[in-house]
Amino acid sequence: MDSVLDQIGEWLKGILTSSITNQLTGLFDSVNTQVGDIAAQVGTTPANFSPGVFTMIQSVSETVIIPIAGLILTFIACYELIQMIIDHNNLASFETWVFFKWVFKTFVAVTLITNTFNIVMAVFDASQHVINNAGGLIAGSTAVDTSALETMQDTLEAMELGSLFGLFMQCMVVQFTIKALSVLIFVIVYGRMIEIYLMTSMAPIPFSTFGNREQSMVGQNYLRSLFALGFQGFLIMICVGIYAVLIQSISVSDDIIGSIWGILGYTVLLCFTLFKTGALAKSVFSAH
């Protein structure tokens, strides 16, 4: 009878050992793939990220938003002309240079609207240059060291059935949490690019406000928001660099439970810091 129970126990231990090994292998692969994908996606310009979406956004902006921006610019130009007449005592003390100043301001405003996409892309090209340079300087791999998984078999086989079952349940919880965190990382990185596309589609409207000193605050804040979105990618790269340094301090050793919970903790920390990058970038550029 004891022999039968021992065989059943060994059979269960074999199943649990194999399941735990497979879970850890899939767990680490999921983390490595998702985190490693961050640098590639953040280092891509809006035009290269999804050319089809970018073309659609540009087309909609030029055919729908630019006419609205033109109406706003016309209103602002007329307001500026009326304000100029009032300021100079209804042209009683009119000077010719003031009229040329108004014409020049209107010309600059029209030029800004017609070249909105070039200006917006220049902002992101500059930020991507900084991001790519930062990516080359940030050393360290974001991959979790899985070489110890091959030598873990003996450690797992030496554990009791109850301990193996407890480790199996913890691996399931960690695996589910890691997959949820991978989805969050995906949402943060891709959500930033969607936000860039949305901001770009409305670009002509804030650009049309540069013709008036009071209303130009709208355009200035829009530009600050663009720079904040662009350099948010730089902060994301810094977060990945910090994560790479921290994750390399963890090695899958005899303390399997401590190792997997340590990896989970660093991944949670990475997600938290990624969430903060947007607000931090806006605070740096005083955008709201």
Phi, psi and omega per residue, in radians:
M1 nan -0.776 3.120
D2 -1.096 -0.601 3.135
S3 -1.141 -0.699 3.129
V4 -1.141 -0.775 3.127
L5 -1.104 -0.676 3.116
D6 -1.120 -0.695 3.121
Q7 -1.148 -0.707 3.096
I8 -1.111 -0.734 3.123
G9 -1.084 -0.765 3.122
E10 -1.120 -0.654 3.113
W11 -1.117 -0.774 3.111
L12 -1.135 -0.701 3.120
K13 -1.096 -0.663 3.106
G14 -1.121 -0.726 3.124
I15 -1.138 -0.804 -3.128
L16 -1.128 -0.723 3.130
T17 -1.065 -0.809 3.122
S18 -1.119 -0.710 -3.124
S19 -1.148 -0.730 -3.141
I20 -1.129 -0.757 3.127
T21 -1.064 -0.780 3.131
N22 -1.142 -0.683 3.127
Q23 -1.106 -0.795 -3.120
L24 -1.143 -0.696 3.117
T25 -1.084 -0.821 3.109
G26 -1.160 -0.609 3.122
L27 -1.099 -0.856 -3.110
F28 -1.182 -0.667 3.113
D29 -1.090 -0.691 3.139
S30 -1.116 -0.780 3.127
V31 -1.117 -0.846 -3.083
N32 -1.080 -0.722 -3.105
T33 -1.172 -0.812 -3.060
Q34 -1.210 -0.763 3.140
V35 -1.206 -0.706 3.117
G36 -1.127 -0.443 3.137
D37 -1.321 -0.325 -3.098
I38 -1.072 -0.878 -3.073
A39 -1.064 -0.686 -3.126
A40 -1.151 -0.736 -3.087
Q41 -1.303 -0.703 -3.132
V42 -1.181 -0.560 -3.120
G43 -1.438 0.229 -3.131
T44 -1.851 2.360 3.103
T45 -1.269 2.763 3.117
P46 -0.995 -0.622 -3.126
A47 -1.200 -0.568 -3.116
N48 -1.599 -0.368 -3.099
F49 -1.073 -0.858 3.081
S50 -2.615 1.586 -3.088
P51 -0.982 -0.619 3.138
G52 -1.133 -0.798 3.122
V53 -1.157 -0.724 -3.128
F54 -1.081 -0.743 3.118
T55 -1.106 -0.710 3.121
M56 -1.126 -0.764 3.122
I57 -1.094 -0.753 3.139
Q58 -1.119 -0.722 -3.141
S59 -1.136 -0.784 3.133
V60 -1.116 -0.727 -3.126
S61 -1.110 -0.747 -3.091
E62 -1.279 -0.529 -3.081
T63 -1.647 -0.435 -3.055
V64 -1.950 -0.817 -3.011
I65 -1.429 -0.679 -3.098
I66 -1.060 -0.732 3.057
P67 -1.034 -0.663 3.080
I68 -1.141 -0.743 3.099
A69 -1.090 -0.610 3.093
G70 -1.123 -0.682 3.083
L71 -1.125 -0.746 3.121
I72 -1.104 -0.750 3.125
L73 -1.101 -0.687 3.107
T74 -1.075 -0.771 3.114
F75 -1.090 -0.772 -3.133
I76 -1.133 -0.699 3.136
A77 -1.135 -0.723 3.100
C78 -1.143 -0.697 3.106
Y79 -1.092 -0.730 3.116
E80 -1.103 -0.707 -3.134
L81 -1.140 -0.757 3.113
I82 -1.123 -0.740 3.136
Q83 -1.116 -0.641 3.122
M84 -1.150 -0.709 3.130
I85 -1.139 -0.741 -3.138
I86 -1.139 -0.739 -3.107
D87 -1.122 -0.450 -3.113
H88 -1.856 0.625 3.006
N89 0.975 0.885 3.114
N90 0.933 0.786 3.105
L91 1.209 0.177 3.114
A92 -1.178 -0.608 3.110
S93 -2.044 0.738 -3.061
F94 -1.239 2.420 3.064
E95 -2.111 2.474 -3.031
T96 -1.090 -0.640 -3.074
W97 -1.101 -0.459 3.121
V98 -1.152 -0.695 3.117
F99 -1.130 -0.754 3.119
F100 -1.144 -0.587 3.072
K101 -1.089 -0.734 3.121
W102 -1.132 -0.747 3.119
V103 -1.090 -0.730 -3.130
F104 -1.147 -0.755 3.124
K105 -1.080 -0.728 3.118
T106 -1.148 -0.695 3.107
F107 -1.084 -0.771 3.124
V108 -1.103 -0.719 -3.138
A109 -1.118 -0.738 3.105
V110 -1.119 -0.718 3.115
T111 -1.086 -0.696 3.122
L112 -1.102 -0.739 -3.123
I113 -1.151 -0.780 -3.095
T114 -1.234 -0.319 3.126
N115 -2.020 0.471 -3.082
T116 -0.999 -0.839 -3.072
F117 -1.138 -0.636 3.101
N118 -1.109 -0.697 -3.139
I119 -1.198 -0.782 -3.135
V120 -1.086 -0.783 3.131
M121 -1.158 -0.547 3.078
A122 -1.116 -0.666 3.094
V123 -1.062 -0.811 -3.098
F124 -1.318 -0.525 3.052
D125 -1.116 -0.706 3.113
A126 -1.127 -0.772 -3.136
S127 -1.176 -0.663 3.125
Q128 -1.167 -0.572 3.075
H129 -1.088 -0.747 3.105
V130 -1.140 -0.752 -3.117
I131 -1.097 -0.784 -3.122
N132 -1.144 -0.671 3.077
N133 -1.138 -0.688 3.101
A134 -1.134 -0.671 3.117
G135 -1.095 -0.571 3.107
G136 -1.305 -0.429 -3.117
L137 -1.560 -0.488 -3.123
I138 -1.299 1.986 -3.102
A139 -1.692 2.744 3.086
G140 1.950 2.428 3.132
S141 -1.564 2.497 3.096
T142 -1.550 0.057 -3.099
A143 -1.435 2.380 3.057
V144 -1.292 2.347 -3.130
D145 -1.204 1.993 -3.113
T146 -1.885 0.189 -3.115
S147 -1.119 -0.486 -3.112
A148 -1.301 -0.203 3.141
L149 -1.110 -0.528 -3.127
E150 -1.204 -0.551 -3.133
T151 -1.682 0.062 -3.100
M152 -1.397 -0.297 -3.058
Q153 -0.995 -0.748 -3.117
D154 -1.137 -0.673 3.124
T155 -1.113 -0.744 -3.133
L156 -1.187 -0.698 -3.124
E157 -1.176 -0.441 -3.137
A158 -1.428 -0.197 -3.118
M159 -1.404 2.689 3.097
E160 -1.294 2.838 -3.096
L161 -1.064 -0.744 -3.136
G162 -1.108 -0.726 3.126
S163 -1.147 -0.683 3.105
L164 -1.112 -0.719 3.136
F165 -1.134 -0.734 3.094
G166 -1.087 -0.725 3.106
L167 -1.141 -0.672 3.114
F168 -1.074 -0.760 3.136
M169 -1.154 -0.713 3.109
Q170 -1.123 -0.673 3.108
C171 -1.102 -0.649 3.114
M172 -1.123 -0.766 3.138
V173 -1.111 -0.800 -3.127
V174 -1.132 -0.704 -3.139
Q175 -1.092 -0.759 3.107
F176 -1.106 -0.744 -3.137
T177 -1.135 -0.731 3.139
I178 -1.094 -0.717 3.117
K179 -1.117 -0.678 3.084
A180 -1.127 -0.711 3.108
L181 -1.165 -0.596 3.090
S182 -1.105 -0.676 3.084
V183 -1.132 -0.703 3.113
L184 -1.101 -0.739 3.105
I185 -1.070 -0.749 3.102
F186 -1.046 -0.777 -3.120
V187 -1.117 -0.731 -3.116
I188 -1.131 -0.856 -3.061
V189 -1.197 -0.844 -3.119
Y190 -1.311 -0.540 3.082
G191 -1.105 -0.638 3.071
R192 -1.045 -0.761 -3.127
M193 -1.191 -0.649 3.070
I194 -1.099 -0.707 3.097
E195 -1.107 -0.636 3.082
I196 -1.100 -0.775 3.120
Y197 -1.091 -0.722 3.134
L198 -1.136 -0.757 3.113
M199 -1.110 -0.694 -3.121
T200 -1.156 -0.643 -3.095
S201 -1.099 -0.510 -3.115
M202 -1.736 0.149 -3.010
A203 -0.987 -0.713 -3.084
P204 -1.043 -0.543 -3.090
I205 -1.154 -0.933 3.087
P206 -1.129 -0.520 3.110
F207 -1.179 -0.448 -3.124
S208 -1.279 -0.173 -3.101
T209 -1.560 -0.050 -3.086
F210 -1.249 -0.144 -3.138
G211 -1.371 -0.128 -3.123
N212 -2.299 2.394 -3.054
R213 -1.094 -0.765 -3.101
E214 -1.209 -0.808 -3.093
Q215 -1.324 -0.282 -3.098
S216 -1.148 -0.244 3.089
M217 -1.060 -0.542 3.092
V218 -1.099 -0.852 3.130
G219 -1.143 -0.681 3.131
Q220 -1.116 -0.736 3.116
N221 -1.160 -0.611 3.097
Y222 -1.104 -0.767 3.108
L223 -1.092 -0.714 3.104
R224 -1.098 -0.655 3.108
S225 -1.153 -0.666 3.094
L226 -1.090 -0.811 3.118
F227 -1.104 -0.639 3.113
A228 -1.117 -0.756 3.107
L229 -1.117 -0.721 -3.137
G230 -1.126 -0.828 -3.084
F231 -1.445 -0.081 2.946
Q232 -1.073 -0.612 3.070
G233 -1.060 -0.629 3.083
F234 -1.110 -0.752 3.112
L235 -1.144 -0.626 3.084
I236 -1.096 -0.710 3.105
M237 -1.122 -0.656 3.084
I238 -1.101 -0.732 3.108
C239 -1.062 -0.740 3.126
V240 -1.143 -0.673 3.102
G241 -1.097 -0.738 3.095
I242 -1.118 -0.739 3.116
Y243 -1.066 -0.704 -3.137
A244 -1.076 -0.704 3.128
V245 -1.175 -0.761 -3.096
L246 -1.184 -0.714 -3.037
I247 -1.221 -0.464 3.128
Q248 -1.296 -0.221 3.090
S249 -1.409 -0.131 3.132
I250 -1.807 2.254 3.043
S251 -2.198 2.397 -3.141
V252 -1.287 1.816 -3.060
S253 -2.083 -2.719 3.114
D254 -1.090 -0.515 3.096
D255 -1.472 1.319 -3.041
I256 -1.137 -0.761 -3.091
I257 -1.092 -0.805 3.128
G258 -1.085 -0.624 -3.133
S259 -1.159 -0.831 -3.074
I260 -1.230 -0.601 3.082
W261 -1.257 -0.548 3.050
G262 -1.136 -0.750 3.089
I263 -1.098 -0.722 3.096
L264 -1.078 -0.742 -3.135
G265 -1.083 -0.768 3.131
Y266 -1.171 -0.596 3.119
T267 -1.222 -0.678 3.052
V268 -1.086 -0.738 3.109
L269 -1.074 -0.696 3.108
L270 -1.082 -0.806 3.130
C271 -1.072 -0.736 -3.135
F272 -1.082 -0.786 -3.123
T273 -1.207 -0.601 3.089
L274 -1.109 -0.670 3.090
F275 -1.095 -0.573 -3.071
K276 -1.416 -0.275 -3.037
T277 -1.092 -0.654 -3.120
G278 -1.099 -0.877 -3.141
A279 -1.139 -0.657 -3.141
L280 -1.151 -0.746 3.134
A281 -1.109 -0.718 3.123
K282 -1.149 -0.647 3.119
S283 -1.186 -0.615 3.124
V284 -1.130 -0.699 -3.107
F285 -1.682 0.139 3.123
S286 0.959 0.701 3.104
A287 -1.704 2.604 3.103
H288 -2.569 nan nan
